[in-house]
Amino acid sequence: MSIKRIISIGLALVLSANVNAAKIEDAAPTFTLQNSQGEAVSLSNYKGKYVILEWTNHQCPYVVKHYGSDNMQSLQKKYTDEDVVWLSIISSAPGKQGYVSADEANQLSADRNAAPTHVLFDPEGDVGKMYAAKTTPHMYIIDPEGELRYAGAIDSIKSANPADIPKAVNYVNASMDALNSGKSPEKILTPPYGCSIKYKS
C-alpha cells in the first residue's frame, strides 16, 4: 500500500471518528427517507448498484454554480444512464435556507432539467449527521457491496465561479472511473466546500 493511500485512509479515520458516523471503506449506514413523490426510499433497496449521494440546497451559491452551468445535471444523467442510483438529499430544516416542499422540489427539478433518481427529504437532519455531511454540495459514492468508497467535494477548486469547473478535477468522475476499473479512488476523502448545511440544530 502506498504512503499516499495510508495517509488518505488515516485522514478518513480521523475525520470519521464518531462511532455512529459513516466511515470510508466501511458499510454505508442504511436509511429510509421520503422522496418528492411521497414514497419511502431505502438505501438497502439499491444493494448491487453504485449509489451517489448529493447533499443539496438550491439557494446556496456553490450549488447554483454546479446547476446553473449544467454540471450537476450532466453528472446525474451520465451516471443514471449507466444504472447508477443518484440520490439528491435536502437536509435543510423547515424555515431555513434550502428547505422546500415536495411540489417545490419537483418544480426545481423540472426547471433545472435535473435528473436524480430521487430527491429525498431529511428535515430532521438525522441522515446528514449520520454521514457527517457538512456542505452543499457534499458528495458520497457507495459501491454495489454497500461500502462507502468516496466522500467529499465535487471537484478540486473551491469556488462559486462556474468558470472554474472546466479547470477542476471532478472527484465524482475520477472516483467512478477508478471504481469501474476495479481500483480504489486515488482520493477517497476530500474536504467538502460550499454552504454549511442548514440543520435543525
Buried (B, 14 or more C-beta within 10 A) or exposed (E): EEEEEEEBBEBBBEBBEEEEBBBBBBEBBEBEBBBBEEEEBEBEEBEEBBBBBBBBBBBBBBBBBBBEBBBBBEBBBBBBEEEBBBBBBBBBBEEBBBBBEBEEBBEBBEEBEBBBBBBBBBBBBBBBBBBBBBBBBBBBBBBEEBBBBBBBBBBBBBBBEBEBBEEBEBBBBBBBEBBEEEEBBBBBBBEBBBBEBBBBE
